[in-house]
Amino acid sequence: MTGELLDRLVARRELGENQVRALVARLVDTTTNDLERAALLVAWRTKGETPEEVEAFARELRRRSVAFPGPRADGAVDLCGSGGARTPSFNVGTVSAFVVRAAGAPVAKHGNRSARGTLKGYAGSSDLLEALGLPVTTSLEFARASYRRFGIAFLHAPLYHTATSAVMPVRRGLGIPTIFNQLGPLTNPASVPFQVVGCPEASVAERVARILPELGVRAGLAVAGNGGTDEFSPSGASRCVIWLDGRRSRRTVRAADLLEAEDRRGPWGPLPASAAAEEAQRLLAGGGGARRGSILLTSGAALWVSGRASDLRDGIVRARQALDNGGAQALLRAVQRLAQDHHWDEAGR
């Protein structure tokens, strides 16, 4: 089967739904060796994945995942980015999750460790949360308890997509974006109805905005920042694709039109996990700078598309209040206390 799939991919022929399911089966099968996995991923990337193929891949991974019930009925938001950006940036979506929840919207954020590897100085969402003392990478029950008590949960992808664990070493070894870089926002096990997705370029944002409504996401926004970042740019322009009220539209968001000058200055690049944790706590305590600016834009967008704000500007106002009144910081501390007050072991599934 691997040979048949490779022949089709090398010939640049599109995969049908059954073939995509067969490809997923080969990737996750324990009898498949890493050379086969690498060949399939590289061949598919070279051919170029069609939106239909990506959607079929996402549906199959969702079918195989461990479900996280509750957030969909609550109108929760996800802020999972696609990764694979040419210019990596700070963990804006992860920190924004606390802001969005403090401003009134439930959050079920999908995430993972950095695919680039923490040795390169990049902290993924799960790396940052782990550095903050949260057992997101080891305990399903912690996520359930956090959501029950506080309306916020961080869903570490390998815990919910256990079949894909065999692929991670290959992804890291390849060191290039693969289809898996597109799947994080498309495979949230909570099936949330609202999403804000950071994308490495405008073409990916277009694709995400086409696929997610087909997967049941009622409203959302896909954004590509300038300079090859996959977050809202706090100093320049960001290109957005929005689906809202059954319509899709495009908008260029200019930070200078929405942010104060102090929220557009300074670095906003990535940090190692421990430094990222310190920076997250500083920002949630009301600290300023360009990282705060990107968080305000991201949080504002999440509040807007989920119906908690009338528009992006109103969402930014509400996000700023959640930061400046201490609500976001208090939420982080409450979740940290929950992590410290109980023994969360791997058996808590």
Long-range contacts (C-beta under 8 A, 24 or more apart in sequence): 1-25, 1-26, 2-26, 2-32, 2-36, 2-39, 2-40, 5-40, 6-39, 6-40, 6-43, 9-40, 9-43, 9-44, 9-46, 9-47, 10-43, 10-46, 10-47, 12-47, 12-48, 13-47, 14-50, 14-52, 14-53, 15-53, 15-56, 17-56, 20-53, 20-56, 20-57, 20-60, 21-56, 21-60, 23-57, 24-57, 24-60, 24-61, 24-64, 27-164, 27-166, 27-167, 28-64, 28-163, 28-164, 28-166, 28-167, 30-166, 32-166, 34-169, 34-170, 34-173, 37-166, 37-167, 37-170, 38-170, 38-173, 38-174, 41-167, 41-170, 41-171, 41-174, 41-178, 41-179, 41-180, 42-174, 42-176, 42-178, 44-178, 44-179, 45-176, 45-177, 45-178, 45-179, 49-179, 49-182, 51-207, 51-210, 51-211, 54-179, 54-182, 54-183, 54-186, 54-207, 54-211, 55-186, 55-211, 55-214, 55-215, 57-179, 57-183, 58-183, 58-186, 58-187, 58-211, 58-215, 59-215, 61-161, 61-163, 61-164, 61-183, 61-187, 62-187, 62-189, 62-191, 62-215, 64-161, 64-163, 65-160, 65-161, 65-187, 65-189, 66-140, 66-159, 66-160, 66-161, 66-162, 66-189, 67-189, 67-190, 67-191, 68-108, 68-143, 68-144, 68-147, 68-153, 68-155, 68-160, 68-189, 68-190, 69-190, 70-108, 70-147, 70-190, 71-106, 71-107, 71-108, 71-147, 71-153, 71-190, 71-191, 71-192, 72-190, 72-191, 72-192, 72-193, 74-106, 74-151, 75-105, 75-106, 75-193, 75-194, 75-306, 75-307, 76-105, 76-106, 76-107, 76-108, 76-151, 76-190, 76-192, 76-193, 76-194, 77-105, 77-106, 77-107, 77-108, 77-192, 77-194, 77-195, 77-196, 77-302, 77-305, 77-306, 78-107, 78-108, 78-109, 78-110, 78-185, 78-188, 78-190, 78-192, 78-194, 78-195, 78-196, 79-107, 79-109, 79-195, 79-196, 79-197, 79-298, 79-302, 80-109, 80-110, 80-111, 80-125, 80-184, 80-185, 80-188, 80-195, 80-197, 81-184, 81-185, 81-197, 81-198, 81-199, 81-230, 81-231, 82-181, 82-182, 82-184, 82-185, 82-197, 82-198, 82-199, 82-200, 82-204, 82-208, 82-230, 83-115, 83-177, 83-181, 83-184, 83-200, 83-230, 84-115, 84-177, 84-181, 84-182, 84-200, 84-230, 85-198, 85-200, 85-228, 85-229, 85-230, 86-200, 86-228, 87-227, 87-228, 87-229, 88-116, 88-122, 88-229, 88-269, 88-270, 89-225, 89-229, 89-230, 89-231, 89-268, 89-269, 89-270, 89-294, 90-231, 90-268, 90-269, 90-270, 90-271, 90-276, 90-279, 90-291, 90-294, 91-123, 91-124, 91-125, 91-128, 91-270, 91-276, 91-280, 92-198, 92-231, 92-232, 92-268, 92-291, 92-294, 92-295, 92-298, 93-125, 93-196, 93-198, 93-231, 93-298, 94-125, 94-128, 94-129, 94-154, 94-280, 95-280, 95-283, 95-284, 95-291, 95-295, 96-295, 96-298, 96-299, 96-302, 96-319, 97-152, 97-154, 98-152, 98-284, 98-328, 98-329, 98-331, 98-332, 99-284, 99-295, 99-299, 99-319, 99-322, 99-323, 99-328, 100-299, 100-302, 100-303, 100-319, 100-322, 101-150, 101-151, 101-152, 101-328, 101-331, 102-322, 102-327, 102-328, 102-330, 102-331, 103-299, 103-303, 103-308, 103-318, 103-319, 103-321, 103-322, 103-327, 104-303, 104-308, 104-318, 105-194, 105-302, 105-303, 105-306, 105-308, 106-147, 106-151, 106-152, 107-151, 107-152, 107-153, 108-147, 108-152, 108-153, 108-155, 108-188, 108-190, 108-192, 109-152, 109-153, 109-154, 109-155, 110-155, 110-157, 110-184, 110-185, 110-187, 110-188, 110-189, 110-190, 111-136, 111-154, 111-155, 111-156, 111-157, 111-184, 112-156, 112-157, 112-158, 112-184, 113-137, 115-171, 115-172, 115-180, 115-181, 116-172, 116-175, 117-172, 118-272, 118-273, 121-270, 121-271, 121-272, 122-270, 122-272, 123-270, 123-271, 123-272, 123-273, 123-276, 125-154, 126-154, 126-156, 127-273, 127-276, 128-273, 128-276, 128-277, 128-280, 129-154, 130-273, 131-273, 131-274, 131-276, 131-277, 132-277, 132-280, 132-281, 132-332, 132-336, 133-336, 133-339, 133-340, 134-335, 134-336, 134-339, 135-339, 135-344, 138-344, 138-345, 138-346, 139-344, 139-345, 139-346, 139-348, 140-348, 140-349, 141-344, 141-348, 141-349, 142-338, 142-339, 142-342, 142-344, 142-348, 145-338, 145-342, 146-335, 146-338, 149-334, 149-338, 150-331, 150-334, 150-335, 150-338, 152-331, 152-335, 153-190, 155-188, 155-189, 155-190, 157-184, 157-187, 160-189, 161-187, 161-189, 182-207, 182-208, 185-212, 186-211, 186-212, 186-215, 191-216, 192-217, 193-217, 193-218, 193-219, 193-306, 194-218, 194-219, 194-220, 194-302, 194-305, 194-306, 194-307, 195-220, 195-221, 195-305, 196-220, 196-221, 196-222, 196-223, 196-298, 196-301, 196-302, 196-305, 197-221, 197-222, 197-223, 198-223, 198-224, 198-225, 198-229, 198-230, 198-231, 198-232, 198-298, 199-223, 199-224, 199-230, 200-224, 200-228, 200-229, 200-230, 201-228, 202-239, 202-241, 205-239, 205-240, 205-241, 206-241, 208-241, 209-241, 209-242, 209-243, 209-248, 210-248, 212-243, 213-243, 217-243, 219-243, 219-244, 219-245, 219-305, 219-306, 219-307, 220-305, 221-301, 221-304, 221-305, 223-253, 223-298, 223-301, 225-294, 231-268, 231-294, 231-298, 232-294, 232-297, 232-298, 232-301, 233-294, 234-259, 234-263, 234-264, 234-268, 234-290, 234-291, 234-292, 234-293, 234-294, 234-297, 235-264, 235-265, 235-268, 235-290, 235-293, 238-297, 240-301, 242-305, 244-305, 253-297, 253-312, 255-293, 255-297, 258-296, 258-297, 258-300, 258-312, 258-313, 258-316, 259-293, 259-296, 259-297, 259-316, 262-288, 262-289, 263-288, 263-289, 263-290, 263-292, 263-293, 263-296, 264-290, 264-293, 265-289, 265-290, 266-290, 266-291, 267-291, 268-293, 268-294, 280-332, 281-329, 281-332, 283-323, 284-323, 284-328, 284-329, 284-332, 285-326, 285-329, 286-323, 286-324, 286-326, 286-329, 292-323, 295-319, 295-323, 296-320, 296-323
